[in-house]
Amino acid sequence: MVMLWMSEKRRLLISTDTFPPRVDGVSKFLQEAVPRLTKDFEITILAPDFGPSGSPLESMESVRVVKFRTFRKSWGELRLARPSVSAVFREVRRADIIFVQSIATLGILVVIAARILGRRVAAYTHVIEWQLVVEHLGFNQRFVRTFMENFIRLVAILTYRQCSLILTPSREIADIFSNYGVNVRKEIIPLGIDTERFSPPNDKRAAKQELSINPDSIVIGYCGRLAKEKDLGTLNRAFNYLKKRYNNIILLIVGDGLPEIRSMFKDRDGVIFVGMRNDPVPFYRAMDIFVMPSLTETSSLATMEAMSCGVAVIATRVGNISDYLRNYETGLFFRKRNSFDLMRRIETLIKRPELRQRLGLRARQEISERFSIDASIARISEKLSGLASAGSNAGSKINGTSAKKN
């Protein structure tokens, strides 16, 4: 009976170039999406092996996780999988549909194998690879930076052109790929979060006390990877300015990453550095202000999580953050790399608690009404099922260059 039930499900192969214990937007998405997708699919995940993950996905009966060793050399936080060609082809051959999360060593090989074996590929654009890698590696020489950006963009575009369907979080992201000649069908499906889990505290003061934080202090927070493209130096400089004026502010940093960025915040007066946490909710709830200073994003799930917890958010205008963050309505924007502008925005919220509260309430309403994880994954499952049903001979030219929004 169990084997019959399993055989009725289509076989979905998910490729990802990141996986726990590494925590980022893609791994967060998979933790939420995979359990929901098992209702419709038998799932195999191909992922890099970064060590013991502690991920519940590896203990789910309906999910197989196949890990590949990584190259010994890393570039900053970037460690690439070293996949077995034969193993990848074997897994692609047994799959009905391929779902790619990123275009790096594993993702590229999976797309090539799918093309050769006639399997249809859907990809979700969690990141814009050529922007992310260039900012992540922090190339200083203009020639090198331009060359690497052009090279990575070329590889990404050629790979995405082999897909049958591209899922994007916003029309803006879809248009970027269309403008570079990725003429495949595109569906706009914004990612969501679990708004029941990420919810405001009943008592902000009590939430601070639970973390041994003075309830009278104003907590400025960040949650996410400590990577170059997050531009945490700008947040650090803004906080240093403010610390000279206000003695009741605290900077709360939740996350891990590059040692040089960790050292920026560890053992500092007025800074609480807690590292990476499996459950960031108590930390969001203790924050009065959340800052996302990133240089490149697409959805920015961390920003959405903070907003869902009722925190007033200050962010850069990158990716599709502006789809849900509207200046002085659901949050505040500041100019990229501008610590003075960020300092002014934070100071505005320090001085105006009523604005802080109003932005937090509207932020919670915005996310809970428009960005449900259940609705998001249901739409993704529908599109994947439709792609599998369409047959294996349609190729990648579907609906021309238009980004179709239902």
Secondary structure, DSSP 8 states (H G I E B T S, - for coil): -HHHHHHTSEEEEEE-S--TTS-SHHHHHHHHHHHHHTTTEEEEEEEE--S----GGGG-TTEEEEEE-B-S--BTTB--B---HHHHHHHHHH-SEEEE---SHHHHHHHHHHHHHT-EEEEE-SS-HHHHHHHHHT--SHHHHHHHHHHHHHHHHHHHTT-SEEEESSHHHHHHHHHTT--SEEEE----B-TTTS---S-HHHHHHHTT--TTSEEEEEES-B-GGG-HHHHHHHHHHHHTT-SSEEEEEE--B-HHHHHHHTT-TTEEEEE--S--HHHHHH-SEEEE--S--SS-HHHHHHHHTT-EEEEES-TTGGGT--BTTTBEEE-TT-HHHHHHHHHHHHH-HHHHHHHHHHHHHHHHHH-BHHHHHHHHHHHHHHHHHT-S-STT-SSTT-EE--
